[in-house]
């Protein structure tokens, strides 16, 4: 599958990979995974801005966005940014 920019998109979900003809990771592939153990309540925060670039963070979220659109049954929108449907909410007094 290709992204809007033409680069290859890799699915993160093992069941989805199998459905599309990609085998899941085998033991030799998992051997290189980095696993960390944390005590409950002492996990690191979710803010990756200090350890990743904006480009890397977008690359991380793109497969999730593609999967979300696929699960919704709708196609990925292809309108330009100016035509994007938005609603503006104004804060009330106080």
C-alpha positions in Angstrom: 0.0 0.0 0.0 1.3 3.5 -0.7 0.7 6.7 1.2 -0.4 10.0 -0.3 3.2 10.9 -0.8 3.9 7.7 -2.7 6.1 6.1 0.0 5.4 2.6 1.1 3.1 2.2 4.1 3.7 -0.7 6.5 0.8 -2.1 8.5 1.4 -2.6 12.2 -1.4 -5.0 12.9 -0.4 -8.7 12.4 -3.9 -9.8 11.4 -4.1 -7.1 8.8 -0.6 -8.0 7.5 -1.7 -11.7 7.1 -5.0 -10.6 5.4 -3.0 -8.7 2.8 -0.4 -11.5 2.2 2.4 -10.3 4.5 3.5 -12.8 7.1 3.8 -11.6 10.7 7.2 -11.3 12.4 8.8 -14.6 13.2 11.1 -15.3 16.2 14.2 -14.2 14.3 12.5 -10.9 13.4 11.4 -10.3 17.0 14.8 -11.1 18.4 15.9 -7.5 17.6 12.9 -5.8 19.3 13.8 -3.6 22.2 11.7 -4.4 25.2 11.7 -2.4 28.4 10.0 -3.2 31.7 8.7 -0.5 34.1 7.1 -0.6 37.5 3.4 0.2 37.3 3.0 4.0 37.6 6.7 4.7 36.7 6.3 4.4 32.9 7.9 7.2 30.8 5.7 9.9 29.4 4.2 9.8 25.9 6.0 13.0 24.8 8.4 12.0 22.1 9.3 15.5 21.0 12.7 15.4 22.8 13.8 12.1 21.2 12.2 12.3 17.7 11.8 14.8 14.9 8.5 16.0 13.6 9.1 14.0 10.5 9.6 10.8 12.5 6.5 11.4 14.5 4.4 11.9 11.4 5.9 8.7 10.0 4.8 6.9 13.1 1.2 8.1 13.0 0.6 7.7 9.2 0.2 3.9 9.3 -2.3 4.4 12.2 -4.2 7.0 10.2 -4.3 4.7 7.2 -5.6 1.8 9.3 -8.2 4.0 10.9 -9.6 5.1 7.5 -9.5 1.5 6.3 -11.5 0.3 9.4 -14.0 3.1 8.9 -14.8 1.9 5.4 -14.2 5.3 4.0 -11.5 6.3 1.6 -8.7 8.6 2.7 -9.8 12.2 1.8 -8.0 13.8 -1.1 -9.2 17.4 -0.8 -6.8 20.3 -0.3 -6.3 21.8 3.1 -8.5 24.9 2.3 -11.4 22.6 1.5 -11.1 20.5 4.7 -14.3 20.3 6.7 -13.8 22.1 10.0 -15.9 23.7 12.7 -14.8 26.6 14.7 -15.8 26.8 18.3 -15.6 30.0 20.2 -15.0 30.1 23.9 -17.8 31.5 25.9 -17.3 34.2 28.5 -15.4 33.2 31.6 
